[in-house]
Every structure is written in C-alpha cells, then in structure tokens.
C-alpha cells in the first residue's frame, strides 16, 4: 500500500494544494455535513434517543474531516483544550452508539471511523472507496450491489450482521493529478 502524503494535502481546510480545484471528498463532506447532523438529531428525537454532548461532538468532528479518524485521534480532537483527554471508553461508547444508529461507519481496514453523509439504514450494503493517496473516502450503495452481496450470502447460507465492502485505490482527483 502506498504511504499517505500529508505534506501534499491540507485536510484541515479541505483543499488539496497539489491538485487543480478542490477535492471531491472534502466538498461532499462540507456540502452535506449540516444536513447529516440535522438528520441525526431528528432521528434521535424520533427514536427517543439522546445525542449527548460527547456523541454530538464526536459526530461533528467526524463530519469535519473527510478521511477516516481513529478513536484516539477523535478523543484528542474533542477533548477540552488544555484539559484532560476524554477517556477512551467514553469515545468508544459514543462511537458504538453512532455506528448502531447508522450515523457513522467503522472501516475495519483502517480501524477508524467516517461520518455517514447518506440517510441509508445501518444494515444496508455499503461500499467504501478509500484513496490510498489522499485518504479520502467515498461511500456508495446501490440495489445491484445489494442484490449481488445477498446472492453471495445466500449461496453460502451466510447470515451477515453488517455488510460493507472496502475498496482501496486512487480517487479520481489523485489519479488525474498523477500522484
């Protein structure tokens, strides 16, 4: 796997300095983050669940970055400035809740989390296209993919608990830039 090149990208303001034009991963997150946060709040109200301050801060921090974020990095990002870092168990509990509700996805290959921009169910088949250069993640789902994965599981008499496909390669932006 190619090592990520952080010096070529500034993901805090979500602009790729080595590319012409903005990164699509970052644009998608920036464009849909407020809508996704509002949807999460609405769904929690409808389900009688609480989006506690830590859960909300974790979700906001994940929406602020278009790359997968590990739990310890997330703890650093949402802990009070100059104060004690939040306990890992608090972060993992918040992440478990956010994953269970379908607001966040855990990428097994990265042992990290990414905010869900879409309103699909937590148990839908989802494909993640993970760029090995910039670290951006695109999420996609389709009826054809759902049907194909269901056929595979049925053929093997397998009962999936969650269904996601992680595809690692180069995003359009990085491929076109020749990175």
C-alpha positions in Angstrom: 0.0 0.0 0.0 1.3 3.5 -0.8 2.1 5.7 2.1 -0.2 8.7 2.5 1.4 12.0 1.6 0.2 14.5 4.3 2.6 17.3 3.1 0.8 17.3 -0.3 -2.7 17.9 1.2 -4.1 20.2 3.8 -7.2 18.3 5.1 -8.0 20.8 7.9 -9.3 23.3 5.4 -10.1 20.5 3.0 -8.2 21.9 0.0 -5.7 19.8 -2.0 -2.7 22.0 -2.7 -1.3 19.7 -5.4 -4.5 19.5 -7.4 -6.3 21.9 -9.6 -9.6 22.6 -7.9 -11.0 21.3 -4.6 -11.1 17.6 -3.6 -14.5 16.0 -4.2 -14.3 14.0 -0.9 -13.9 17.3 1.0 -16.6 19.1 -1.0 -19.1 16.3 -0.3 -18.5 16.4 3.4 -18.6 20.2 3.5 -21.8 20.3 1.4 -23.7 17.6 3.3 -22.4 17.8 6.9 -25.0 20.2 8.3 -27.8 18.2 6.7 -26.4 14.9 8.0 -26.1 16.4 11.5 -29.7 17.7 11.4 -30.9 14.3 10.2 -29.0 12.6 13.1 -30.7 14.9 15.6 -34.1 14.3 14.0 -33.7 10.5 14.0 -32.6 10.5 17.7 -35.7 12.5 18.6 -37.9 10.1 16.6 -36.3 7.1 18.2 -36.4 8.6 21.7 -32.6 8.5 21.9 -30.2 11.2 23.2 -27.5 12.7 21.1 -25.4 13.5 24.2 -22.8 16.2 24.1 -19.9 13.7 23.6 -21.9 11.9 20.8 -22.6 15.1 19.1 -19.0 16.4 19.4 -17.7 13.1 18.0 -20.2 13.2 15.1 -19.3 16.9 14.4 -15.6 16.1 14.5 -16.1 13.2 12.0 -18.1 15.4 9.7 -15.3 18.0 9.8 -12.8 15.5 8.2 -13.4 13.5 5.0 -10.8 11.0 6.0 -11.2 8.1 8.5 -10.4 9.1 12.1 -9.2 6.7 14.8 -10.8 6.8 18.3 -7.7 8.2 20.0 -7.3 10.9 17.4 -11.0 11.7 17.9 -10.5 11.9 21.6 -7.8 14.5 21.1 -10.0 16.5 18.8 -13.0 16.7 21.1 -11.3 16.9 24.5 -11.3 20.3 26.1 -8.4 22.5 25.2 -5.8 22.4 28.0 -7.9 19.9 29.9 -7.8 16.1 30.3 -8.3 14.0 27.3 -11.6 12.2 27.3 -11.4 8.6 28.4 -11.1 6.1 25.6 -14.2 4.2 26.9 -16.3 7.3 26.6 -15.2 7.8 23.0 -15.8 4.1 22.1 -19.3 4.2 23.7 -20.1 7.3 21.7 -18.8 5.7 18.5 -20.7 2.5 19.2 -23.9 4.5 19.5 -23.2 6.5 16.3 -22.4 3.3 14.4 -25.5 1.5 15.7 -27.7 4.4 14.6 -26.1 4.5 11.1 -24.6 8.0 11.6 -21.0 6.7 11.4 -19.3 3.8 9.7 -16.3 1.8 11.1 -13.7 1.0 8.4 -12.2 -2.3 9.5 -9.1 -2.0 7.3 -8.3 1.4 8.9 -9.6 0.7 12.4 -11.1 4.2 12.0 -14.4 5.9 11.6 -16.0 8.0 9.0 -19.2 10.1 9.2 -22.1 8.8 7.0 -23.4 11.5 4.7 -26.3 9.5 3.5 -29.6 8.6 5.1 -29.4 4.8 4.4 -30.1 2.2 7.0 -27.4 1.0 9.3 -27.7 -2.5 7.8 -27.6 -1.6 4.1 -24.8 -2.8 1.9 -22.3 0.0 1.5 -19.1 0.2 -0.5 -16.3 2.5 0.6 -13.8 3.7 -1.9 -10.7 4.6 0.1 -8.0 6.7 -1.6 -4.5 5.4 -0.7 -3.0 8.8 -1.6 -5.2 11.5 0.0 -7.0 9.3 2.5 -10.4 10.5 1.3 -13.4 8.1 1.5 -16.3 8.0 -0.9 -19.4 6.0 0.2 -21.8 4.3 -2.3 -24.7 1.9 -2.2 -26.9 0.5 -5.0 -29.6 -2.0 -5.5 -27.4 -4.0 -7.8 -24.6 -4.3 -5.2 -27.2 -5.2 -2.5 -28.5 -8.0 -4.8 -25.1 -9.3 -5.6 -24.0 -9.4 -1.9 -27.3 -11.0 -0.9 -26.8 -13.7 -3.6 -23.3 -14.5 -2.3 -24.5 -14.7 1.3 -27.5 -16.9 0.3 -25.3 -19.2 -1.8 -23.1 -19.8 1.2 -26.0 -19.9 3.6 -24.4 -17.0 5.4 -26.3 -14.5 7.6 -24.4 -11.2 7.6 -24.6 -8.9 10.7 -23.3 -5.9 8.7 -22.4 -5.6 5.0 -19.7 -3.3 3.8 -17.1 -3.5 1.1 -13.8 -1.6 1.4 -12.1 -0.9 -1.9 -8.6 0.7 -1.8 -7.1 2.6 -4.7 -6.8 6.1 -6.1 -9.6 8.6 -6.3 -10.3 10.4 -9.5 -8.7 13.6 -8.2 -5.4 11.9 -7.2 -5.3 9.7 -10.3 -5.8 12.8 -12.6 -3.1 14.7 -10.6 -0.6 11.9 -11.2 0.1 11.5 -7.5 
